[in-house]
Amino acid sequence: MKVGDLVREDWPAGRLGVVISKVRRSTPRDNHELGVMYGDVHPVVDVLLIGATVRGVYDIDTLELISESR
């Protein structure tokens, strides 16, 4: 995944969003937002949800790639 990719949350009726950051290791703050253990490390990206204008942190395993940016 890279900046500009169109993604969807990986569950039925998942919301669409655009990736706005490079893939990185999760921080303790990201882990709190994701609801995982403090010391866990996950590959995450920041996603701007379409229509909601809300930024969220997502584990890349919970996103479905819809369209790649060039």
HTML snippet that shows the backbone in 3Dmol.js (N, CA, C, O; Angstrom):
<script src="https://3Dmol.org/build/3Dmol-min.js"></script>
<div id="view" style="width:600px;height:400px;position:relative"></div>
<script>
const pdb = `
ATOM      1  N   MET A   1       0.829  -1.173   0.000  1.00  0.00           N
ATOM      2  CA  MET A   1       0.000   0.000   0.000  1.00  0.00           C
ATOM      3  C   MET A   1       0.876   1.239   0.000  1.00  0.00           C
ATOM      4  O   MET A   1       1.948   1.267   0.604  1.00  0.00           O
ATOM      5  N   LYS A   2       0.393   2.266  -0.692  1.00  0.00           N
ATOM      6  CA  LYS A   2       1.136   3.512  -0.731  1.00  0.00           C
ATOM      7  C   LYS A   2       0.153   4.690  -0.703  1.00  0.00           C
ATOM      8  O   LYS A   2      -1.059   4.515  -0.830  1.00  0.00           O
ATOM      9  N   VAL A   3       0.701   5.870  -0.537  1.00  0.00           N
ATOM     10  CA  VAL A   3      -0.119   7.080  -0.454  1.00  0.00           C
ATOM     11  C   VAL A   3      -0.940   7.221  -1.731  1.00  0.00           C
ATOM     12  O   VAL A   3      -0.413   7.082  -2.834  1.00  0.00           O
ATOM     13  N   GLY A   4      -2.226   7.496  -1.576  1.00  0.00           N
ATOM     14  CA  GLY A   4      -3.123   7.703  -2.705  1.00  0.00           C
ATOM     15  C   GLY A   4      -3.951   6.493  -3.090  1.00  0.00           C
ATOM     16  O   GLY A   4      -4.863   6.617  -3.908  1.00  0.00           O
ATOM     17  N   ASP A   5      -3.665   5.324  -2.529  1.00  0.00           N
ATOM     18  CA  ASP A   5      -4.445   4.122  -2.834  1.00  0.00           C
ATOM     19  C   ASP A   5      -5.853   4.248  -2.267  1.00  0.00           C
ATOM     20  O   ASP A   5      -6.050   4.776  -1.172  1.00  0.00           O
ATOM     21  N   LEU A   6      -6.827   3.757  -3.024  1.00  0.00           N
ATOM     22  CA  LEU A   6      -8.214   3.710  -2.567  1.00  0.00           C
ATOM     23  C   LEU A   6      -8.430   2.374  -1.868  1.00  0.00           C
ATOM     24  O   LEU A   6      -8.155   1.322  -2.445  1.00  0.00           O
ATOM     25  N   VAL A   7      -8.918   2.408  -0.635  1.00  0.00           N
ATOM     26  CA  VAL A   7      -9.099   1.195   0.157  1.00  0.00           C
ATOM     27  C   VAL A   7     -10.503   1.160   0.761  1.00  0.00           C
ATOM     28  O   VAL A   7     -11.196   2.175   0.830  1.00  0.00           O
ATOM     29  N   ARG A   8     -10.901  -0.036   1.194  1.00  0.00           N
ATOM     30  CA  ARG A   8     -12.181  -0.228   1.864  1.00  0.00           C
ATOM     31  C   ARG A   8     -11.933  -1.026   3.131  1.00  0.00           C
ATOM     32  O   ARG A   8     -11.095  -1.927   3.147  1.00  0.00           O
ATOM     33  N   GLU A   9     -12.655  -0.701   4.189  1.00  0.00           N
ATOM     34  CA  GLU A   9     -12.591  -1.490   5.415  1.00  0.00           C
ATOM     35  C   GLU A   9     -13.018  -2.910   5.080  1.00  0.00           C
ATOM     36  O   GLU A   9     -13.995  -3.111   4.359  1.00  0.00           O
ATOM     37  N   ASP A  10     -12.302  -3.883   5.593  1.00  0.00           N
ATOM     38  CA  ASP A  10     -12.510  -5.279   5.214  1.00  0.00           C
ATOM     39  C   ASP A  10     -13.609  -5.946   6.030  1.00  0.00           C
ATOM     40  O   ASP A  10     -13.345  -6.887   6.778  1.00  0.00           O
ATOM     41  N   TRP A  11     -14.834  -5.464   5.891  1.00  0.00           N
ATOM     42  CA  TRP A  11     -16.009  -6.129   6.442  1.00  0.00           C
ATOM     43  C   TRP A  11     -17.204  -5.683   5.613  1.00  0.00           C
ATOM     44  O   TRP A  11     -17.107  -4.678   4.908  1.00  0.00           O
ATOM     45  N   PRO A  12     -18.319  -6.387   5.670  1.00  0.00           N
ATOM     46  CA  PRO A  12     -19.468  -6.024   4.838  1.00  0.00           C
ATOM     47  C   PRO A  12     -19.854  -4.558   5.045  1.00  0.00           C
ATOM     48  O   PRO A  12     -19.905  -4.066   6.172  1.00  0.00           O
ATOM     49  N   ALA A  13     -20.119  -3.887   3.950  1.00  0.00           N
ATOM     50  CA  ALA A  13     -20.493  -2.467   3.949  1.00  0.00           C
ATOM     51  C   ALA A  13     -19.397  -1.587   4.539  1.00  0.00           C
ATOM     52  O   ALA A  13     -19.692  -0.571   5.168  1.00  0.00           O
ATOM     53  N   GLY A  14     -18.136  -1.969   4.342  1.00  0.00           N
ATOM     54  CA  GLY A  14     -17.005  -1.182   4.828  1.00  0.00           C
ATOM     55  C   GLY A  14     -16.929   0.165   4.128  1.00  0.00           C
ATOM     56  O   GLY A  14     -17.293   0.292   2.959  1.00  0.00           O
ATOM     57  N   ARG A  15     -16.457   1.162   4.850  1.00  0.00           N
ATOM     58  CA  ARG A  15     -16.357   2.511   4.299  1.00  0.00           C
ATOM     59  C   ARG A  15     -15.128   2.631   3.403  1.00  0.00           C
ATOM     60  O   ARG A  15     -14.131   1.939   3.611  1.00  0.00           O
ATOM     61  N   LEU A  16     -15.204   3.515   2.403  1.00  0.00           N
ATOM     62  CA  LEU A  16     -14.091   3.776   1.499  1.00  0.00           C
ATOM     63  C   LEU A  16     -13.205   4.865   2.076  1.00  0.00           C
ATOM     64  O   LEU A  16     -13.666   5.728   2.823  1.00  0.00           O
ATOM     65  N   GLY A  17     -11.929   4.818   1.723  1.00  0.00           N
ATOM     66  CA  GLY A  17     -10.998   5.844   2.168  1.00  0.00           C
ATOM     67  C   GLY A  17      -9.773   5.880   1.272  1.00  0.00           C
ATOM     68  O   GLY A  17      -9.578   5.018   0.416  1.00  0.00           O
ATOM     69  N   VAL A  18      -8.952   6.902   1.492  1.00  0.00           N
ATOM     70  CA  VAL A  18      -7.725   7.083   0.735  1.00  0.00           C
ATOM     71  C   VAL A  18      -6.556   7.037   1.714  1.00  0.00           C
ATOM     72  O   VAL A  18      -6.585   7.697   2.753  1.00  0.00           O
ATOM     73  N   VAL A  19      -5.527   6.257   1.384  1.00  0.00           N
ATOM     74  CA  VAL A  19      -4.339   6.149   2.228  1.00  0.00           C
ATOM     75  C   VAL A  19      -3.584   7.478   2.167  1.00  0.00           C
ATOM     76  O   VAL A  19      -3.304   7.986   1.081  1.00  0.00           O
ATOM     77  N   ILE A  20      -3.252   8.043   3.342  1.00  0.00           N
ATOM     78  CA  ILE A  20      -2.569   9.337   3.382  1.00  0.00           C
ATOM     79  C   ILE A  20      -1.196   9.269   4.056  1.00  0.00           C
ATOM     80  O   ILE A  20      -0.593  10.308   4.325  1.00  0.00           O
ATOM     81  N   SER A  21      -0.699   8.066   4.328  1.00  0.00           N
ATOM     82  CA  SER A  21       0.641   7.931   4.906  1.00  0.00           C
ATOM     83  C   SER A  21       1.282   6.648   4.395  1.00  0.00           C
ATOM     84  O   SER A  21       0.608   5.753   3.885  1.00  0.00           O
ATOM     85  N   LYS A  22       2.595   6.582   4.544  1.00  0.00           N
ATOM     86  CA  LYS A  22       3.316   5.357   4.197  1.00  0.00           C
ATOM     87  C   LYS A  22       3.042   4.305   5.262  1.00  0.00           C
ATOM     88  O   LYS A  22       2.634   4.635   6.375  1.00  0.00           O
ATOM     89  N   VAL A  23       3.267   3.039   4.922  1.00  0.00           N
ATOM     90  CA  VAL A  23       3.143   1.953   5.893  1.00  0.00           C
ATOM     91  C   VAL A  23       4.233   2.154   6.940  1.00  0.00           C
ATOM     92  O   VAL A  23       5.392   2.402   6.607  1.00  0.00           O
ATOM     93  N   ARG A  24       3.844   2.043   8.216  1.00  0.00           N
ATOM     94  CA  ARG A  24       4.783   2.237   9.313  1.00  0.00           C
ATOM     95  C   ARG A  24       4.455   1.274  10.434  1.00  0.00           C
ATOM     96  O   ARG A  24       3.413   0.619  10.419  1.00  0.00           O
ATOM     97  N   ARG A  25       5.359   1.190  11.416  1.00  0.00           N
ATOM     98  CA  ARG A  25       5.118   0.364  12.606  1.00  0.00           C
ATOM     99  C   ARG A  25       4.204   1.134  13.541  1.00  0.00           C
ATOM    100  O   ARG A  25       4.311   2.353  13.671  1.00  0.00           O
ATOM    101  N   SER A  26       3.311   0.416  14.186  1.00  0.00           N
ATOM    102  CA  SER A  26       2.375   1.074  15.096  1.00  0.00           C
ATOM    103  C   SER A  26       3.091   1.573  16.351  1.00  0.00           C
ATOM    104  O   SER A  26       4.061   0.975  16.817  1.00  0.00           O
ATOM    105  N   THR A  27       2.583   2.683  16.880  1.00  0.00           N
ATOM    106  CA  THR A  27       3.082   3.269  18.128  1.00  0.00           C
ATOM    107  C   THR A  27       2.104   2.887  19.238  1.00  0.00           C
ATOM    108  O   THR A  27       1.017   2.387  18.950  1.00  0.00           O
ATOM    109  N   PRO A  28       2.471   3.115  20.504  1.00  0.00           N
ATOM    110  CA  PRO A  28       1.518   2.850  21.589  1.00  0.00           C
ATOM    111  C   PRO A  28       0.194   3.614  21.407  1.00  0.00           C
ATOM    112  O   PRO A  28      -0.870   3.097  21.746  1.00  0.00           O
ATOM    113  N   ARG A  29       0.259   4.829  20.879  1.00  0.00           N
ATOM    114  CA  ARG A  29      -0.970   5.603  20.637  1.00  0.00           C
ATOM    115  C   ARG A  29      -1.833   4.941  19.553  1.00  0.00           C
ATOM    116  O   ARG A  29      -3.055   4.867  19.681  1.00  0.00           O
ATOM    117  N   ASP A  30      -1.178   4.460  18.481  1.00  0.00           N
ATOM    118  CA  ASP A  30      -1.903   3.729  17.431  1.00  0.00           C
ATOM    119  C   ASP A  30      -2.551   2.476  18.013  1.00  0.00           C
ATOM    120  O   ASP A  30      -3.701   2.165  17.703  1.00  0.00           O
ATOM    121  N   ASN A  31      -1.808   1.757  18.860  1.00  0.00           N
ATOM    122  CA  ASN A  31      -2.330   0.534  19.466  1.00  0.00           C
ATOM    123  C   ASN A  31      -3.557   0.820  20.310  1.00  0.00           C
ATOM    124  O   ASN A  31      -4.496   0.024  20.329  1.00  0.00           O
ATOM    125  N   HIS A  32      -3.563   1.955  21.015  1.00  0.00           N
ATOM    126  CA  HIS A  32      -4.733   2.337  21.810  1.00  0.00           C
ATOM    127  C   HIS A  32      -5.936   2.553  20.891  1.00  0.00           C
ATOM    128  O   HIS A  32      -7.040   2.097  21.193  1.00  0.00           O
ATOM    129  N   GLU A  33      -5.726   3.244  19.775  1.00  0.00           N
ATOM    130  CA  GLU A  33      -6.813   3.503  18.826  1.00  0.00           C
ATOM    131  C   GLU A  33      -7.296   2.209  18.168  1.00  0.00           C
ATOM    132  O   GLU A  33      -8.487   2.057  17.897  1.00  0.00           O
ATOM    133  N   LEU A  34      -6.363   1.270  17.911  1.00  0.00           N
ATOM    134  CA  LEU A  34      -6.724   0.000  17.287  1.00  0.00           C
ATOM    135  C   LEU A  34      -7.347  -0.978  18.276  1.00  0.00           C
ATOM    136  O   LEU A  34      -8.031  -1.919  17.874  1.00  0.00           O
ATOM    137  N   GLY A  35      -7.115  -0.758  19.563  1.00  0.00           N
ATOM    138  CA  GLY A  35      -7.650  -1.653  20.578  1.00  0.00           C
ATOM    139  C   GLY A  35      -6.833  -2.920  20.748  1.00  0.00           C
ATOM    140  O   GLY A  35      -7.382  -3.980  21.050  1.00  0.00           O
ATOM    141  N   VAL A  36      -5.516  -2.819  20.553  1.00  0.00           N
ATOM    142  CA  VAL A  36      -4.634  -3.971  20.733  1.00  0.00           C
ATOM    143  C   VAL A  36      -3.693  -3.695  21.903  1.00  0.00           C
ATOM    144  O   VAL A  36      -3.675  -2.590  22.444  1.00  0.00           O
ATOM    145  N   MET A  37      -2.918  -4.697  22.288  1.00  0.00           N
ATOM    146  CA  MET A  37      -2.010  -4.581  23.424  1.00  0.00           C
ATOM    147  C   MET A  37      -0.972  -3.481  23.204  1.00  0.00           C
ATOM    148  O   MET A  37      -0.552  -3.227  22.075  1.00  0.00           O
ATOM    149  N   TYR A  38      -0.569  -2.841  24.283  1.00  0.00           N
ATOM    150  CA  TYR A  38       0.364  -1.717  24.269  1.00  0.00           C
ATOM    151  C   TYR A  38       1.665  -2.044  23.543  1.00  0.00           C
ATOM    152  O   TYR A  38       2.144  -1.227  22.757  1.00  0.00           O
ATOM    153  N   GLY A  39       2.244  -3.212  23.785  1.00  0.00           N
ATOM    154  CA  GLY A  39       3.538  -3.565  23.230  1.00  0.00           C
ATOM    155  C   GLY A  39       3.501  -4.221  21.865  1.00  0.00           C
ATOM    156  O   GLY A  39       4.556  -4.504  21.298  1.00  0.00           O
ATOM    157  N   ASP A  40       2.314  -4.475  21.316  1.00  0.00           N
ATOM    158  CA  ASP A  40       2.211  -5.119  20.003  1.00  0.00           C
ATOM    159  C   ASP A  40       2.740  -4.194  18.914  1.00  0.00           C
ATOM    160  O   ASP A  40       2.721  -2.972  19.058  1.00  0.00           O
ATOM    161  N   VAL A  41       3.208  -4.788  17.831  1.00  0.00           N
ATOM    162  CA  VAL A  41       3.665  -4.020  16.679  1.00  0.00           C
ATOM    163  C   VAL A  41       2.895  -4.504  15.457  1.00  0.00           C
ATOM    164  O   VAL A  41       2.903  -5.693  15.139  1.00  0.00           O
ATOM    165  N   HIS A  42       2.238  -3.583  14.783  1.00  0.00           N
ATOM    166  CA  HIS A  42       1.446  -3.893  13.595  1.00  0.00           C
ATOM    167  C   HIS A  42       1.838  -2.933  12.471  1.00  0.00           C
ATOM    168  O   HIS A  42       2.203  -1.790  12.746  1.00  0.00           O
ATOM    169  N   PRO A  43       1.769  -3.376  11.196  1.00  0.00           N
ATOM    170  CA  PRO A  43       1.962  -2.445  10.091  1.00  0.00           C
ATOM    171  C   PRO A  43       0.668  -1.648   9.914  1.00  0.00           C
ATOM    172  O   PRO A  43      -0.397  -2.225   9.696  1.00  0.00           O
ATOM    173  N   VAL A  44       0.764  -0.330  10.008  1.00  0.00           N
ATOM    174  CA  VAL A  44      -0.428   0.514   9.946  1.00  0.00           C
ATOM    175  C   VAL A  44      -0.253   1.635   8.927  1.00  0.00           C
ATOM    176  O   VAL A  44       0.865   1.975   8.541  1.00  0.00           O
ATOM    177  N   VAL A  45      -1.379   2.201   8.501  1.00  0.00           N
ATOM    178  CA  VAL A  45      -1.413   3.389   7.648  1.00  0.00           C
ATOM    179  C   VAL A  45      -2.500   4.312   8.165  1.00  0.00           C
ATOM    180  O   VAL A  45      -3.429   3.875   8.845  1.00  0.00           O
ATOM    181  N   ASP A  46      -2.377   5.599   7.835  1.00  0.00           N
ATOM    182  CA  ASP A  46      -3.423   6.563   8.124  1.00  0.00           C
ATOM    183  C   ASP A  46      -4.336   6.614   6.905  1.00  0.00           C
ATOM    184  O   ASP A  46      -3.862   6.660   5.770  1.00  0.00           O
ATOM    185  N   VAL A  47      -5.657   6.604   7.143  1.00  0.00           N
ATOM    186  CA  VAL A  47      -6.634   6.604   6.063  1.00  0.00           C
ATOM    187  C   VAL A  47      -7.606   7.747   6.285  1.00  0.00           C
ATOM    188  O   VAL A  47      -8.121   7.927   7.389  1.00  0.00           O
ATOM    189  N   LEU A  48      -7.860   8.527   5.224  1.00  0.00           N
ATOM    190  CA  LEU A  48      -8.869   9.580   5.253  1.00  0.00           C
ATOM    191  C   LEU A  48     -10.145   8.982   4.681  1.00  0.00           C
ATOM    192  O   LEU A  48     -10.207   8.655   3.496  1.00  0.00           O
ATOM    193  N   LEU A  49     -11.164   8.838   5.524  1.00  0.00           N
ATOM    194  CA  LEU A  49     -12.415   8.221   5.095  1.00  0.00           C
ATOM    195  C   LEU A  49     -13.199   9.186   4.217  1.00  0.00           C
ATOM    196  O   LEU A  49     -13.349  10.361   4.552  1.00  0.00           O
ATOM    197  N   ILE A  50     -13.696   8.685   3.097  1.00  0.00           N
ATOM    198  CA  ILE A  50     -14.441   9.505   2.141  1.00  0.00           C
ATOM    199  C   ILE A  50     -15.827   9.797   2.687  1.00  0.00           C
ATOM    200  O   ILE A  50     -16.514   8.893   3.164  1.00  0.00           O
ATOM    201  N   GLY A  51     -16.236  11.046   2.621  1.00  0.00           N
ATOM    202  CA  GLY A  51     -17.555  11.444   3.089  1.00  0.00           C
ATOM    203  C   GLY A  51     -17.579  11.829   4.550  1.00  0.00           C
ATOM    204  O   GLY A  51     -18.399  12.652   4.957  1.00  0.00           O
ATOM    205  N   ALA A  52     -16.707  11.258   5.342  1.00  0.00           N
ATOM    206  CA  ALA A  52     -16.691  11.545   6.771  1.00  0.00           C
ATOM    207  C   ALA A  52     -15.618  12.566   7.120  1.00  0.00           C
ATOM    208  O   ALA A  52     -15.664  13.167   8.193  1.00  0.00           O
ATOM    209  N   THR A  53     -14.653  12.769   6.230  1.00  0.00           N
ATOM    210  CA  THR A  53     -13.491  13.640   6.457  1.00  0.00           C
ATOM    211  C   THR A  53     -12.864  13.396   7.828  1.00  0.00           C
ATOM    212  O   THR A  53     -12.519  14.330   8.552  1.00  0.00           O
ATOM    213  N   VAL A  54     -12.729  12.112   8.162  1.00  0.00           N
ATOM    214  CA  VAL A  54     -12.133  11.706   9.422  1.00  0.00           C
ATOM    215  C   VAL A  54     -10.907  10.858   9.120  1.00  0.00           C
ATOM    216  O   VAL A  54     -10.959   9.967   8.273  1.00  0.00           O
ATOM    217  N   ARG A  55      -9.788  11.138   9.820  1.00  0.00           N
ATOM    218  CA  ARG A  55      -8.573  10.356   9.649  1.00  0.00           C
ATOM    219  C   ARG A  55      -8.577   9.247  10.683  1.00  0.00           C
ATOM    220  O   ARG A  55      -8.931   9.462  11.842  1.00  0.00           O
ATOM    221  N   GLY A  56      -8.184   8.069  10.258  1.00  0.00           N
ATOM    222  CA  GLY A  56      -8.110   6.945  11.178  1.00  0.00           C
ATOM    223  C   GLY A  56      -6.860   6.127  10.924  1.00  0.00           C
ATOM    224  O   GLY A  56      -6.308   6.139   9.824  1.00  0.00           O
ATOM    225  N   VAL A  57      -6.418   5.417  11.948  1.00  0.00           N
ATOM    226  CA  VAL A  57      -5.277   4.512  11.828  1.00  0.00           C
ATOM    227  C   VAL A  57      -5.827   3.110  11.620  1.00  0.00           C
ATOM    228  O   VAL A  57      -6.700   2.664  12.365  1.00  0.00           O
ATOM    229  N   TYR A  58      -5.319   2.415  10.610  1.00  0.00           N
ATOM    230  CA  TYR A  58      -5.796   1.080  10.291  1.00  0.00           C
ATOM    231  C   TYR A  58      -4.626   0.130  10.119  1.00  0.00           C
ATOM    232  O   TYR A  58      -3.606   0.484   9.528  1.00  0.00           O
ATOM    233  N   ASP A  59      -4.780  -1.070  10.637  1.00  0.00           N
ATOM    234  CA  ASP A  59      -3.848  -2.161  10.378  1.00  0.00           C
ATOM    235  C   ASP A  59      -4.040  -2.526   8.907  1.00  0.00           C
ATOM    236  O   ASP A  59      -5.177  -2.635   8.448  1.00  0.00           O
ATOM    237  N   ILE A  60      -2.956  -2.715   8.163  1.00  0.00           N
ATOM    238  CA  ILE A  60      -3.104  -2.986   6.732  1.00  0.00           C
ATOM    239  C   ILE A  60      -3.824  -4.297   6.455  1.00  0.00           C
ATOM    240  O   ILE A  60      -4.352  -4.492   5.361  1.00  0.00           O
ATOM    241  N   ASP A  61      -3.852  -5.201   7.438  1.00  0.00           N
ATOM    242  CA  ASP A  61      -4.554  -6.474   7.261  1.00  0.00           C
ATOM    243  C   ASP A  61      -6.068  -6.305   7.335  1.00  0.00           C
ATOM    244  O   ASP A  61      -6.801  -7.227   6.978  1.00  0.00           O
ATOM    245  N   THR A  62      -6.555  -5.151   7.789  1.00  0.00           N
ATOM    246  CA  THR A  62      -7.999  -4.919   7.897  1.00  0.00           C
ATOM    247  C   THR A  62      -8.525  -4.072   6.744  1.00  0.00           C
ATOM    248  O   THR A  62      -9.671  -3.624   6.773  1.00  0.00           O
ATOM    249  N   LEU A  63      -7.685  -3.850   5.721  1.00  0.00           N
ATOM    250  CA  LEU A  63      -8.081  -3.037   4.574  1.00  0.00           C
ATOM    251  C   LEU A  63      -8.035  -3.854   3.294  1.00  0.00           C
ATOM    252  O   LEU A  63      -7.171  -4.713   3.117  1.00  0.00           O
ATOM    253  N   GLU A  64      -8.975  -3.576   2.409  1.00  0.00           N
ATOM    254  CA  GLU A  64      -9.023  -4.196   1.089  1.00  0.00           C
ATOM    255  C   GLU A  64      -8.619  -3.131   0.059  1.00  0.00           C
ATOM    256  O   GLU A  64      -9.211  -2.052   0.017  1.00  0.00           O
ATOM    257  N   LEU A  65      -7.624  -3.431  -0.761  1.00  0.00           N
ATOM    258  CA  LEU A  65      -7.166  -2.496  -1.776  1.00  0.00           C
ATOM    259  C   LEU A  65      -8.151  -2.495  -2.950  1.00  0.00           C
ATOM    260  O   LEU A  65      -8.381  -3.531  -3.574  1.00  0.00           O
ATOM    261  N   ILE A  66      -8.725  -1.333  -3.244  1.00  0.00           N
ATOM    262  CA  ILE A  66      -9.694  -1.207  -4.336  1.00  0.00           C
ATOM    263  C   ILE A  66      -8.991  -0.741  -5.616  1.00  0.00           C
ATOM    264  O   ILE A  66      -9.185  -1.317  -6.686  1.00  0.00           O
ATOM    265  N   SER A  67      -8.178   0.304  -5.491  1.00  0.00           N
ATOM    266  CA  SER A  67      -7.494   0.863  -6.660  1.00  0.00           C
ATOM    267  C   SER A  67      -6.141   1.432  -6.229  1.00  0.00           C
ATOM    268  O   SER A  67      -6.047   2.139  -5.225  1.00  0.00           O
ATOM    269  N   GLU A  68      -5.109   1.120  -6.989  1.00  0.00           N
ATOM    270  CA  GLU A  68      -3.775   1.633  -6.690  1.00  0.00           C
ATOM    271  C   GLU A  68      -3.569   2.987  -7.345  1.00  0.00           C
ATOM    272  O   GLU A  68      -4.052   3.233  -8.450  1.00  0.00           O
ATOM    273  N   SER A  69      -2.842   3.870  -6.653  1.00  0.00           N
ATOM    274  CA  SER A  69      -2.469   5.153  -7.263  1.00  0.00           C
ATOM    275  C   SER A  69      -1.260   4.915  -8.143  1.00  0.00           C
ATOM    276  O   SER A  69      -0.577   3.899  -8.016  1.00  0.00           O
ATOM    277  N   ARG A  70      -1.000   5.843  -9.023  1.00  0.00           N
ATOM    278  CA  ARG A  70       0.146   5.690  -9.940  1.00  0.00           C
ATOM    279  C   ARG A  70       1.337   6.375  -9.414  1.00  0.00           C
ATOM    280  O   ARG A  70       2.392   6.355 -10.048  1.00  0.00           O
TER     281      ARG A  70
END
`;
const viewer = $3Dmol.createViewer("view");
viewer.addModel(pdb, "pdb");
viewer.setStyle({}, {cartoon: {color: "spectrum"}});
viewer.zoomTo();
viewer.render();
</script>
